[in-house]
Amino acid sequence: MGDYRSADPDKLEELADKLWTSGDGGAYGSLANFMDRARALDASGELSRLQPLLEWLRDAAQQMREGARILRGGEEEYREPIPGYVDSDDDDSGVQAEWNFEVSNQFHADQFLDIANQEELSEQDISQLQGLASVADEQSDFASYLVDEIGMEAFLDLWQRVDHASADMSETAQDDAEALRTSMGNILNAAMWVPGDLEPGTDAYQNWVDTTVQGQRYEERLDAFNLAGAQQLGTGQDSSLGYDVALDLLERSELPIDAEFFMQTMTHLSAPYQGSADTCVVWPRDVPERLATIAAGSSPQETLEWWNDLTAENQDALVAMAPGAIGNIDGVPSAVRDEANRLYLPMLIEELEGRDDADSQRKLEGLLAVQEQMAEETDPPMFLLGIGDEGNGRAIVSFGNPDTADNVSAYVPGLNTRLDAGFSDTMDRALQTAETARDLDSLADTASIVWLGYDAPIVGDSAGMSPLGTGGWGLPENLDVMSDEHAREGAPAYQKFLEGINVTSLQDDPHVTAIGHSYGSLTLAMATQEAGGVNADDIIILGSPGLGVDSAEDLGVGAEHVYVGAADNDVVTRLPSPEEAALGGAGALLGLTQPLGPIFGADVGGQIADWNDNEIWFGRDPASESFGAQRFLVDDGPPIVGGWFEAHSNYFNPQIDGESALNIARVVTGNGEAITPEEPR
């Protein structure tokens, strides 16, 4: 901005005000108002060119104010730093650090407070708040000062006000509000940092609190955080529990949560909050669970590093305080997840027993099936890696410890799989794979997992559709299974789970096999298309309706490592393509008496209009020669007519289809070259 040394400080401040003023009297405000009017005229395509000018005006005003203050203070005279936000130092670097906060961060914080304290917030106000917050939102001194000055409750309530005000504003204002949300999350997070390696309960921490202004203000801030967390912020439809707002902000923060703040807050949340003699807040179950999930980090590797940095005492405390979170976070060691979920399972059972709706009762039957399986002694032993009641229910069950196993398989179930009484059969498939692998290679440890971490599509009686004899299931009633929506939604979670399996493994190079059965094969394939692909050595596709890709090579592990089992009488592997189903004619009429209606009918009815043998419902047939995978021998299964679905369910069972079960075990144990091959279609 030039040399201020000969300038009049009053003139500099006056010019800064003219640049910064938010109304039409100032350059910044006038330009911002002009841009708002241009947006209203749909001229937003050209507005990006003006944004740098807005930022230049803001920075110019800041530098002019700083210059005025420097001139007033003289070269050697600095204004006293605000105590409690910087560490005092006698050397030059310490003094300069104090000065930088005083003239720069305080300037932005004060401007932020002036706008935040207004009763109504305009689009321009939200834009300015975002600009001010983003300048130093990761700096502890700025964050602490701002939160202390506005007050913790008012800070949390500000986000509700911004969220409400921006709901009916322009798209640009909503983008600014979203960015402000991240900055406010960073500010809240940075305000709760404890310096160095201080741990609550230690002499060093207590000395910091007793003898320093920073420590005293941190304790006050922590108390204010917990107090505000217990308050209902806002009124009417905008009312939220303070912790809901705080967690919403922390979830968006780009900073890791301070370990000491996290443990103190979790301890606070482990018991009801006593606000006064007349109030007692019992925290919703998901409040401590969400905080633990936020603290763990976004990737399994970050989670494992976070977990390993905790003391053994804190690890034990977290398992007790937030078992539902710790037991379901990818990157937490498997033995810990199992311990946490064994605590969490009876809590879920008790909760669902108190409900009388059909969905809760169905999930309760599934939870009881898992509990019954846990009570049985299996070889290898069972590990409960995930459990939950969201969606159609969640359950991740492993037979064998994935962290110590030489071989790990993770099977994604498909059509009609959910947490209900029938989940026992799904767990049996994983156990059968573990047992067959053990019999095949007794010198290696194998862990076999069933991963129900998504909502598989549901059809037939269990979906509430009309039973046979009363009209059948027509095509429009089965769009759920016909769409790839469920697979796309489940793919990122499955990819992350496989990443976690590799991260927590104690083996140098575990052999990991991803298995997809039925619609679960599509979910697996979608996971391979996520950034980075899937962390697996081999892929097994069973009873697939198609994968949404054109070739085995597209799955990212090499065509020679993609194995396919497709029974000739498995109707799911014989589904026509959507075009064939539409042209199925008389065959579709036959399907009106079968589940999945005209889709299966078009096939059963002689594959009418079957003009492309290689295409099935979700793309290229994985069992076809053109797909390029390694097809292995399986039993044909019973005929479609009279037993239309039986052949779809036998791949894992060594008593019914011993060749298929053995081929699966060969791949899982790293001996894929030993499969019994079958000619591709």
C-alpha positions in Angstrom: 0.0 0.0 0.0 3.0 2.3 0.1 5.0 4.2 2.8 2.8 5.6 5.6 5.6 7.3 7.6 4.8 10.8 6.5 1.0 10.4 6.5 -1.5 12.0 8.9 -2.9 9.1 11.0 -6.3 10.8 11.2 -6.4 11.0 7.4 -5.4 7.4 7.1 -8.2 6.3 9.4 -10.7 8.5 7.6 -9.7 7.0 4.3 -9.9 3.5 5.8 -13.4 4.2 6.9 -14.4 5.4 3.4 -13.0 2.2 1.9 -14.5 -0.1 4.5 -18.0 1.3 5.3 -20.6 -1.2 4.6 -23.3 1.3 3.5 -23.5 3.1 0.1 -21.2 5.8 1.6 -18.2 3.6 1.5 -16.4 2.1 -1.5 -16.7 -1.5 -0.2 -20.4 -1.1 0.6 -21.1 0.6 -2.7 -19.4 -2.1 -4.7 -21.0 -4.9 -2.7 -24.5 -3.3 -3.2 -23.8 -3.0 -6.9 -22.9 -6.6 -7.1 -26.1 -7.6 -5.2 -28.2 -5.6 -7.8 -26.3 -7.3 -10.6 -27.0 -10.7 -9.2 -30.7 -9.8 -9.2 -30.4 -9.0 -12.9 -28.8 -12.4 -13.6 -25.5 -10.8 -14.4 -23.7 -13.1 -12.0 -21.5 -14.6 -14.7 -19.4 -11.4 -14.8 -19.3 -10.8 -11.0 -16.3 -13.1 -10.3 -14.1 -10.4 -11.9 -15.1 -7.9 -9.2 -14.5 -10.2 -6.2 -10.7 -9.5 -6.1 -11.5 -5.8 -5.9 -13.7 -6.3 -2.9 -10.9 -8.2 -1.2 -8.4 -5.5 -2.2 -10.6 -2.8 -0.6 -10.8 -4.8 2.6 -7.0 -5.4 2.8 -6.3 -1.7 2.0 -8.5 -0.5 4.8 -6.8 -2.9 7.2 -3.4 -1.7 6.3 -4.4 1.9 6.6 -5.7 1.4 10.1 -2.5 -0.5 11.0 -0.4 2.4 9.6 -2.4 4.9 11.6 -1.9 3.0 14.8 1.8 2.6 14.2 2.2 6.3 13.5 0.3 7.2 16.7 2.4 4.8 18.8 5.8 5.9 17.4 8.5 3.5 16.2 9.2 2.1 19.8 5.9 2.6 21.5 3.4 -0.2 21.1 -0.1 -0.5 22.5 -0.3 -3.0 25.4 -1.3 -6.4 24.2 -4.6 -7.8 25.5 -3.7 -10.2 28.2 -4.8 -13.8 27.9 -4.5 -14.2 24.2 -0.8 -14.1 23.5 2.2 -15.5 25.3 4.3 -12.6 26.7 8.0 -12.7 25.6 10.8 -10.3 26.3 12.6 -10.8 23.0 11.8 -8.9 19.8 9.9 -11.8 18.2 7.6 -12.0 21.2 6.8 -8.2 21.1 6.2 -8.4 17.4 3.8 -11.3 17.8 1.8 -9.3 20.4 1.7 -6.3 18.1 0.5 -8.3 15.2 -2.5 -9.6 17.2 -3.3 -6.2 18.6 -3.4 -4.3 15.3 -4.4 -7.1 12.9 -6.5 -9.8 14.6 -8.2 -7.5 17.0 -9.2 -5.3 14.1 -10.9 -8.1 12.3 -12.4 -9.5 15.5 -13.9 -6.1 16.4 -15.3 -5.6 13.0 -16.8 -9.2 13.1 -18.4 -8.4 16.5 -19.9 -5.1 15.2 -21.7 -6.9 12.4 -22.6 -10.0 14.5 -24.4 -7.8 17.1 -26.8 -6.4 14.6 -30.4 -7.5 14.9 -30.9 -8.3 11.2 -28.2 -9.8 8.9 -28.2 -8.8 5.2 -26.4 -10.6 2.3 -23.6 -8.1 2.6 -23.3 -8.7 6.3 -22.9 -12.4 5.8 -20.3 -11.8 3.1 -18.4 -9.4 5.4 -18.6 -11.9 8.3 -17.1 -14.6 6.1 -14.3 -12.3 4.9 -13.4 -11.2 8.5 -13.6 -14.7 9.9 -11.5 -16.4 7.3 -8.5 -14.0 7.8 -7.4 -15.7 11.1 -9.9 -18.4 11.9 -7.2 -21.0 12.7 -5.3 -18.7 15.1 -6.0 -19.4 18.7 -5.5 -15.8 19.9 -8.0 -14.4 17.4 -10.5 -17.2 18.0 -10.3 -17.0 21.8 -10.7 -13.2 21.8 -13.7 -13.3 19.5 -15.5 -16.0 21.4 -14.9 -14.4 24.7 -16.1 -11.0 23.5 -19.3 -12.2 21.9 -19.9 -14.9 24.5 -20.1 -18.7 23.8 -23.9 -18.9 23.7 -24.2 -15.8 21.4 -21.5 -17.3 19.2 -23.3 -20.6 18.8 -26.6 -18.7 18.3 -25.0 -16.6 15.6 -24.7 -19.6 13.3 -28.5 -20.3 13.7 -29.2 -16.6 12.9 -26.9 -16.8 9.8 -28.5 -20.1 8.7 -32.0 -18.7 9.1 -31.2 -15.4 7.4 -29.5 -16.9 4.4 -32.2 -19.5 3.6 -34.1 -17.1 1.3 -31.1 -15.2 0.0 -29.2 -15.5 -3.3 -27.1 -18.5 -4.1 -24.0 -16.4 -3.6 -25.1 -15.5 -0.1 -25.8 -19.1 0.7 -22.3 -20.0 -0.5 -20.9 -17.3 1.8 -22.9 -18.7 4.7 -21.6 -22.2 4.0 -18.0 -20.9 4.0 -18.7 -18.9 7.2 -19.9 -22.1 8.8 -16.5 -23.7 8.2 -14.7 -20.6 9.5 -16.9 -20.5 12.6 -16.1 -24.2 13.1 -12.4 -23.4 12.9 -12.8 -20.5 15.4 -14.7 -22.6 17.9 -12.1 -25.3 17.6 -9.1 -23.0 17.8 -10.6 -21.3 20.9 -10.6 -24.6 22.7 -6.9 -25.5 22.2 -4.7 -26.2 25.2 -1.1 -25.2 24.6 1.7 -27.8 24.5 1.3 -31.2 26.1 -0.7 -30.1 29.1 -3.1 -32.8 30.3 -6.1 -32.1 32.6 -5.5 -33.5 36.1 -1.7 -33.0 35.9 0.2 -30.5 38.1 1.4 -28.7 35.0 -2.1 -28.2 33.7 -3.3 -27.0 37.1 -0.4 -24.6 37.4 -1.2 -23.2 34.0 -4.8 -22.6 35.0 -3.9 -21.1 38.4 -1.1 -18.8 37.4 -1.8 -17.7 33.8 -4.5 -15.5 32.4 -4.7 -17.8 29.3 -5.3 -20.8 31.5 -8.0 -19.1 33.6 -9.8 -17.9 30.4 -9.6 -21.3 28.9 -11.3 -22.8 31.9 -14.0 -20.1 31.8 -14.4 -20.8 28.1 -14.7 -24.6 28.7 -17.4 -24.0 31.4 -19.2 -21.6 29.0 -19.0 -24.2 26.2 -20.6 -26.9 28.4 -23.2 -24.4 29.8 -24.1 -23.2 26.3 -24.3 -26.8 25.2 -27.2 -27.4 27.6 -29.2 -24.4 26.5 -31.9 -24.3 23.9 -30.7 -21.7 21.5 -33.1 -19.6 19.4 -36.8 -19.8 19.5 -39.6 -21.6 17.7 -38.6 -23.7 14.7 -35.0 -22.5 14.9 -34.5 -23.7 18.5 -31.7 -26.2 18.9 -29.7 -27.7 21.7 -26.4 -25.8 22.0 -24.4 -29.0 21.5 -26.2 -29.7 18.3 -25.0 -26.3 16.9 -21.5 -26.7 18.3 -21.1 -30.2 16.9 -22.5 -29.0 13.5 -19.7 -26.4 13.5 -17.0 -28.7 14.7 -17.9 -31.2 12.0 -17.1 -28.6 9.4 -13.9 -27.5 11.0 -10.7 -28.1 9.1 -8.7 -28.4 12.3 -8.2 -31.4 14.5 -10.0 -31.2 17.9 -7.6 -30.6 20.8 -7.2 -33.9 22.7 -7.5 -32.3 26.2 -10.6 -30.3 25.3 -12.1 -33.4 23.8 -11.6 -35.6 26.8 -12.9 -33.0 29.3 -16.0 -32.5 27.2 -16.6 -36.2 26.8 -16.3 -36.6 30.6 -18.8 -33.9 31.0 -21.2 -35.5 28.5 -21.0 -38.9 30.3 -23.3 -37.6 33.0 -26.5 -35.5 33.0 -25.8 -31.8 33.0 -27.0 -30.1 36.3 -27.7 -26.5 35.2 -29.4 -25.6 38.4 -31.5 -27.2 41.1 -34.5 -27.1 38.8 -32.8 -28.2 35.5 -31.2 -31.4 34.4 -30.3 -32.1 30.8 -29.8 -35.8 29.8 -27.7 -35.5 26.6 -29.2 -37.2 23.5 -27.3 -40.4 22.8 -25.9 -39.0 19.6 -24.2 -36.0 21.2 -21.2 -37.8 22.7 -21.2 -40.3 19.7 -21.0 -37.4 17.2 -18.2 -35.7 19.2 -16.2 -38.9 19.3 -16.7 -39.4 15.5 -15.5 -35.8 14.8 -12.4 -36.1 17.0 -11.4 -39.4 15.3 -10.7 -37.7 12.0 -12.0 -38.2 8.4 -9.8 -41.1 7.3 -9.0 -44.5 8.9 -5.3 -43.5 9.0 -6.1 -40.3 10.9 -8.4 -42.2 13.2 -5.8 -44.8 14.1 -3.2 -42.1 14.8 -5.7 -40.3 17.0 -6.5 -43.5 18.8 -2.9 -44.4 19.4 -2.1 -41.0 20.8 -4.7 -41.4 23.5 -3.6 -42.8 26.9 -4.9 -46.3 27.7 -7.0 -44.7 30.4 -8.6 -42.3 28.0 -9.2 -45.1 25.5 -11.0 -47.2 28.1 -13.1 -44.1 29.1 -14.1 -43.5 25.5 -15.3 -47.1 25.0 -17.4 -46.7 28.1 -18.8 -43.3 27.3 -19.4 -43.6 23.5 -19.5 -47.2 22.6 -21.8 -46.6 19.6 -19.3 -44.3 18.0 -16.0 -46.1 18.9 -17.5 -49.4 17.8 -18.4 -48.1 14.3 -15.4 -45.9 13.3 -13.2 -47.3 10.6 -9.6 -47.1 11.8 -10.2 -48.1 15.4 -8.6 -51.5 16.1 -11.0 -54.4 15.6 -10.7 -55.8 19.1 -11.7 -52.3 20.5 -14.6 -52.1 18.1 -15.8 -55.5 19.2 -15.5 -54.5 22.9 -17.4 -51.3 22.3 -20.2 -52.9 20.2 -20.7 -55.6 22.8 -21.5 -52.8 25.3 -23.6 -51.0 22.7 -25.7 -53.9 21.5 -27.7 -54.4 24.7 -28.3 -50.6 24.8 -29.8 -50.7 21.3 -31.9 -53.8 22.2 -33.3 -52.0 25.3 -34.1 -48.9 23.2 -35.9 -50.9 20.5 -37.8 -53.0 23.1 -39.4 -49.7 24.2 -40.9 -49.1 20.7 -43.9 -50.7 19.2 -43.6 -49.8 15.5 -43.1 -52.6 13.0 -39.7 -51.3 11.8 -38.2 -51.2 15.3 -39.5 -54.7 16.0 -38.0 -56.0 12.8 -34.6 -54.5 13.7 -35.0 -55.9 17.2 -35.3 -59.4 15.8 -32.0 -58.7 13.9 -30.2 -57.5 17.0 -31.4 -60.5 18.9 -30.1 -62.7 16.1 -26.7 -61.1 16.4 -26.7 -61.4 20.1 -27.6 -65.1 19.8 -24.7 -65.6 17.3 -22.3 -63.9 19.8 -23.3 -66.4 22.5 -22.2 -69.3 20.3 -18.6 -70.5 20.2 -17.3 -70.4 16.7 -14.0 -71.2 15.2 -12.8 -68.7 14.3 -14.4 -66.5 17.0 -16.9 -63.7 16.2 -16.0 -60.0 16.3 -18.7 -57.4 16.2 -17.3 -54.6 14.1 -20.4 -52.5 13.7 -24.0 -52.3 14.8 -26.7 -49.7 14.4 -30.4 -48.9 13.8 -30.1 -46.3 11.1 -31.8 -47.0 7.8 -32.7 -50.7 7.5 -30.2 -51.5 10.2 -26.5 -51.9 10.2 -24.3 -54.9 11.2 -20.7 -55.8 10.5 -19.8 -59.2 11.7 -16.4 -60.9 11.3 -15.4 -64.5 12.0 -11.8 -64.1 13.0 -9.9 -61.0 13.9 -9.1 -58.9 10.8 -6.2 -57.2 12.4 -4.2 -60.4 13.0 -5.5 -62.5 10.1 -3.3 -63.4 7.1 -6.4 -63.4 4.9 -9.4 -61.1 5.1 -12.6 -61.2 3.1 -15.4 -58.6 3.3 -18.7 -59.7 1.8 -21.4 -57.2 0.7 -24.8 -58.8 0.7 -27.5 -57.6 -1.6 -31.2 -58.0 -2.5 -33.5 -58.2 0.5 -30.8 -58.2 3.1 -31.4 -56.0 6.2 -31.2 -56.3 9.9 -34.0 -58.7 10.7 -34.4 -62.3 11.8 -33.1 -63.5 8.5 -29.8 -61.9 9.1 -28.8 -65.2 10.7 -28.5 -66.7 7.3 -26.4 -63.9 6.1 -24.0 -64.3 9.0 -23.9 -68.0 8.2 -22.5 -67.3 4.8 -19.5 -65.4 6.2 -18.9 -68.2 8.8 -19.1 -70.8 6.0 -16.4 -69.0 4.1 -14.2 -68.8 7.2 -14.6 -72.5 7.9 -13.9 -73.6 4.3 -10.9 -71.3 4.1 -9.6 -72.8 7.4 -10.1 -76.3 6.1 -8.3 -75.4 2.9 -5.3 -73.7 4.5 -5.0 -74.5 8.2 -1.6 -72.8 8.5 -3.1 -69.3 7.7 -5.5 -67.3 9.8 -8.5 -66.1 7.8 -11.1 -63.5 8.9 -14.4 -63.6 7.0 -16.7 -60.5 7.3 -20.2 -59.7 6.3 -20.6 -56.0 5.8 -24.1 -54.6 6.0 -23.1 -51.0 6.2 -25.7 -49.8 3.7 -29.4 -50.1 2.8 -29.8 -52.9 0.2 -33.0 -52.8 -1.9 -36.0 -54.7 -0.6 -38.6 -56.5 -2.8 -41.4 -59.0 -2.3 -43.6 -59.6 0.8 -41.0 -58.0 3.1 -41.3 -54.7 1.2 -45.0 -54.6 1.7 -45.8 -55.5 -1.9 -48.7 -57.5 -3.1 -48.2 -61.3 -2.7 -48.6 -64.0 -5.3 -52.1 -64.6 -6.3 -53.3 -61.1 -5.7 -51.9 -59.4 -8.8 -48.2 -60.1 -8.5 -45.5 -57.5 -8.5 -45.5 -55.2 -11.4 -42.6 -53.4 -12.9 -43.3 -49.9 -11.3 -43.5 -51.4 -7.8 -39.9 -52.6 -8.0 -38.0 -49.5 -9.0 -36.0 -49.8 -5.7 -34.0 -52.8 -6.9 -33.9 -51.7 -10.5 -32.0 -48.5 -9.6 -28.3 -48.2 -8.7 -29.1 -45.5 -6.1 -28.6 -47.8 -3.1 -25.2 -49.0 -4.5 -24.0 -45.5 -5.1 -24.9 -44.5 -1.6 -23.2 -47.5 0.0 -20.1 -47.5 -2.1 -18.1 -44.8 -0.2 -18.7 -46.5 3.1 -17.6 -49.9 1.9 -14.5 -48.4 0.3 -13.6 -46.7 3.6 -14.2 -49.9 5.5 -11.7 -51.8 3.3 -9.2 -49.0 3.8 -9.7 -49.3 7.6 -9.1 -53.1 7.4 -5.8 -52.4 5.8 -4.8 -49.6 8.2 -5.5 -51.5 11.4 -3.9 -54.8 10.2 -0.9 -55.9 12.2 0.3 -57.9 9.2 2.8 -56.5 6.8 0.7 -57.3 3.8 -2.6 -59.0 4.5 -4.4 -60.6 1.6 -7.8 -58.8 1.2 -10.7 -60.1 -0.9 -13.7 -58.0 -1.6 -16.8 -60.1 -2.2 -20.1 -58.9 -3.7 -23.2 -61.1 -3.9 -26.4 -60.1 -5.8 -27.0 -56.4 -5.6 -24.0 -56.2 -3.3 -21.8 -56.9 -6.3 -23.0 -53.6 -7.8 -22.2 -51.8 -4.5 -18.7 -53.3 -4.6 -18.2 -52.3 -8.2 -19.3 -48.7 -7.4 -16.8 -48.6 -4.6 -14.0 -49.4 -7.1 -15.0 -46.3 -9.0 -14.5 -44.1 -6.0 -11.3 -42.0 -6.0 -8.4 -44.4 -5.1 -10.4 -47.5 -5.8 -10.7 -50.3 -3.3 -7.8 -51.6 -1.1 -8.2 -55.2 -2.1 -6.1 -57.9 -3.8 -8.9 -59.9 -5.3 -12.6 -59.4 -6.1 -15.2 -62.1 -6.2 -18.6 -61.5 -7.9 -21.5 -63.8 -7.1 -25.0 -63.9 -8.6 -24.6 -60.5 -10.1 -27.2 -58.4 -12.0 -24.4 -56.4 -13.5 -21.7 -54.1 -12.2 -22.1 -50.9 -14.2 -18.7 -51.3 -15.8 -17.8 -52.8 -19.2 -14.9 -55.0 -18.2 -13.1 -56.7 -15.3 -10.2 -54.4 -15.9 -12.4 -51.5 -14.9 -12.5 -52.7 -11.3 -8.9 -51.7 -10.7 -7.3 -54.9 -9.4 -6.4 -56.4 -12.8 -8.7 -58.7 -14.8 -6.8 -61.8 -13.6 -7.8 -60.9 -10.0 -11.6 -60.7 -10.7 -13.5 -63.9 -10.2 -17.1 -64.6 -11.0 -19.5 -67.3 -9.9 -22.8 -67.4 -11.9 -25.2 -70.3 -11.6 -26.9 -71.1 -14.9 -30.3 -71.2 -13.1 -29.7 -68.1 -11.0 -32.3 -65.8 -12.5 -30.6 -62.6 -11.2 -27.6 -63.3 -13.5 -30.0 -63.8 -16.4 -31.9 -60.5 -16.0 -32.4 -58.9 -19.4 -31.1 -55.4 -20.1 -33.6 -52.6 -19.6 -34.2 -52.5 -23.3 -34.9 -56.2 -23.5 -37.2 -55.9 -20.5 -39.2 -53.2 -22.3 -39.4 -55.4 -25.4 -40.1 -58.6 -23.5 -43.7 -58.9 -24.8 -45.3 -62.2 -23.8 -42.4 -63.1 -21.6 -43.2 -60.1 -19.4 -46.8 -61.3 -19.0 -45.5 -64.5 -17.5 -43.5 -62.4 -15.0 -46.6 -60.9 -13.6 -47.0 -64.0 -11.4 -43.4 -63.8 -10.2 -41.5 -61.4 -7.9 -39.7 -58.6 -9.9 -42.5 -59.0 -12.4 -41.8 -58.4 -16.1 -38.0 -58.2 -15.6 -37.8 -61.9 -14.7 -40.7 -62.7 -16.9 -38.9 -61.4 -19.9 -36.2 -64.0 -19.1 -38.3 -66.9 -18.1 -40.5 -66.4 -21.1 -37.8 -67.6 -23.4 -35.7 -64.4 -23.4 -38.0 -62.8 -25.9 -36.2 -59.9 -27.7 -32.9 -61.0 -26.4 -30.9 -59.2 -29.0 -27.7 -58.9 -26.9 -26.6 -61.9 -24.8 -23.8 -59.9 -23.1 -26.0 -57.2 -21.6 -28.0 -57.7 -18.4 -29.8 -55.2 -16.1 -26.8 -53.2 -14.8 -24.6 -53.5 -17.9 -22.2 -56.1 -19.2 -22.7 -59.7 -17.8 -19.7 -60.3 -15.5 -19.8 -64.0 -16.5 -19.6 -63.2 -20.2 -16.4 -63.7 -22.2 -16.4 -60.1 -23.3 -16.2 -59.0 -19.6 -12.9 -60.7 -19.2 -13.1 -62.0 -15.6 -12.1 -65.5 -14.3 -15.3 -67.5 -14.1 -15.2 -70.5 -11.7 -17.4 -73.6 -11.5 -20.6 -73.5 -9.5 -23.6 -75.8 -9.3 -26.4 -74.9 -11.8 -29.0 -74.9 -9.0 -32.6 -76.0 -9.3 -34.6 -75.0 -12.4 -35.9 -71.5 -12.6 -39.5 -72.6 -13.0 -40.7 -74.0 -9.6 -37.6 -72.7 -7.7 -37.0 -69.3 -9.2 -34.7 -67.9 -6.5 -33.0 -70.9 -4.9 -30.0 -71.0 -7.2 -29.2 -67.4 -6.2 -28.6 -68.2 -2.6 -26.3 -71.3 -2.6 -22.9 -70.0 -3.6 -21.4 -69.9 0.0 -22.9 -73.2 1.3 -20.5 -76.1 1.1 -23.3 -78.6 1.8 -25.4 -77.4 -1.2 -22.7 -76.1 -3.6 -19.4 -77.5 -2.4 -17.5 -76.5 -5.6 -18.5 -72.9 -5.4 -17.7 -72.6 -1.6 -14.3 -74.2 -2.3 -13.5 -71.9 -5.2 -14.4 -68.9 -3.0 -12.1 -70.2 -0.3 -9.3 -70.6 -2.8 -9.5 -67.0 -3.8 -9.8 -65.8 -0.2 -6.7 -67.6 0.9 -4.7 -66.2 -2.0 -4.8 -69.3 -4.2 -7.0 -68.0 -7.0 -4.9 -69.8 -9.6 -6.3 -73.1 -8.2 -10.0 -72.4 -8.9 -11.9 -74.9 -11.0 -12.6 -72.8 -14.2 -15.9 -72.7 -16.0 -16.4 -71.5 -19.6 -17.6 -67.9 -19.8 -21.0 -67.2 -21.3 
